Amino acid sequence: MTRDHESADDLVQDTLERALSRWALRRRDGDLRAWLFAIERNLHVSSIRTRRRRPESALDAADEPGGPATQEAGLAARDALEALDHLPEDHRTVLLLVGVEDLTYEETARVLDLPVGTVMSRLSRARTRLRALIETGRSGYLRRVK
């Protein structure tokens, strides 16, 4: 019905929530599948009507007032990912575990079987090197390396 995997998942979840909240209202002698599909269809039709009356605007898609252009942000993100690829594996791993996965230094040390001091040292060196690669990457360094 939705022609979109994420929307379909949301519709199924909404259907099950609605069915569970109205479980006492179902007919005991009726077909359970038919009842669920009726709920699903009605929810889908309601969502279409709601969208026609009140179009959605994704908050994530909106630019921040006075923020950089979308193209520049995309280029900056690409430069950061390229720079991350050029870090040594041990630096990249520590940086991702602490910076992206939000692990503490102690947790990262346990995961990598390293002393905490080594994790802190690698993280510091990784951040410094990443910053340098990003700064030089904007002038074309990363494109020339490849």
C-alpha positions in Angstrom: 0.0 0.0 0.0 2.6 2.5 0.9 5.3 1.6 -1.7 7.9 2.5 0.9 9.6 0.1 3.3 9.9 2.5 6.2 6.3 3.7 5.8 5.1 0.1 5.6 6.9 -0.7 8.9 5.3 2.3 10.6 1.9 1.3 9.2 2.2 -2.3 10.6 3.3 -1.0 14.0 0.4 1.5 14.1 -1.9 -1.3 13.1 -0.7 -3.6 15.9 -0.9 -0.8 18.5 -4.5 0.1 17.4 -5.5 -3.6 17.5 -4.0 -4.2 20.9 -5.6 -1.1 22.3 -9.0 -2.1 21.0 -8.7 -5.9 21.6 -11.9 -6.1 23.6 -13.9 -4.6 20.6 -13.0 -7.3 18.1 -15.7 -9.9 17.2 -14.8 -13.3 18.7 -16.4 -15.1 15.8 -14.7 -12.9 13.1 -11.6 -13.5 11.1 -8.6 -12.0 12.9 -6.6 -11.3 9.7 -9.5 -9.5 8.1 -9.9 -7.4 11.2 -6.2 -6.5 11.2 -6.2 -5.7 7.5 -9.3 -3.5 7.9 -7.5 -1.5 10.7 -4.4 -1.3 8.5 -6.4 0.0 5.5 -8.3 2.5 7.6 -5.1 3.8 9.1 -3.5 4.1 5.7 -6.5 6.0 4.2 -6.5 8.3 7.3 -2.8 9.1 6.8 -3.3 9.9 3.1 -6.2 12.3 4.0 -4.1 13.9 6.8 -1.2 14.5 4.4 -3.5 16.1 1.8 -4.9 18.5 4.4 -1.6 19.2 6.1 1.6 18.5 4.1 4.5 17.2 6.0 7.8 19.0 6.1 10.8 17.1 7.4 12.6 19.0 10.1 15.9 17.3 9.2 15.6 18.5 5.6 15.2 22.2 6.6 18.3 24.3 6.5 19.1 26.1 9.7 18.7 29.9 9.5 22.0 31.4 8.5 23.6 28.0 8.2 26.0 27.0 5.5 24.6 25.9 2.1 23.6 22.2 1.9 26.3 21.6 -0.8 29.1 22.9 1.4 27.9 20.8 4.3 27.9 17.8 2.0 31.4 18.5 0.8 32.6 19.0 4.4 31.1 15.6 5.4 32.7 13.9 2.4 36.1 15.5 3.3 35.7 14.2 6.9 34.9 10.7 5.7 37.8 10.7 3.3 40.1 11.9 6.0 38.8 9.2 8.4 39.7 6.6 5.7 43.3 7.9 5.7 43.9 7.4 9.4 45.8 4.4 10.6 43.4 1.6 11.6 44.3 1.8 15.3 43.6 5.5 15.4 40.4 5.2 13.4 39.1 2.4 15.6 39.7 4.4 18.8 38.2 7.6 17.3 35.1 5.8 16.2 34.6 3.9 19.5 34.9 7.1 21.6 33.5 9.7 19.2 30.7 7.8 17.4 29.8 4.9 19.7 30.2 7.0 22.8 32.2 4.5 24.7 34.3 5.8 27.7 38.0 5.5 27.6 37.8 2.5 30.0 35.2 0.7 27.8 37.3 1.3 24.7 40.4 0.0 26.5 38.5 -3.2 27.4 37.2 -3.6 23.9 40.6 -3.2 22.3 42.5 -4.9 25.2 44.7 -1.8 25.7 45.7 0.3 28.7 43.6 3.4 29.2 46.6 5.6 28.6 47.2 4.1 25.2 43.6 4.7 24.3 43.9 8.4 25.4 47.1 8.8 23.5 45.8 7.2 20.3 42.6 9.3 20.5 44.6 12.5 20.9 46.8 11.6 17.9 43.8 10.6 15.8 42.0 13.8 16.4 45.1 15.9 15.6 45.8 13.9 12.4 42.1 14.0 11.4 42.0 17.8 11.9 45.1 18.2 9.7 43.8 15.9 7.0 40.5 17.7 6.8 42.2 21.1 6.6 44.5 20.0 3.9 41.7 17.9 2.3 39.8 21.0 1.4 42.7 22.2 -0.7 42.6 18.9 -2.7 45.2 16.9 -0.7 42.9 13.9 -0.4 41.9 13.9 -4.0 45.6 13.9 -5.1 46.5 11.0 -2.7 43.9 8.6 -4.2 
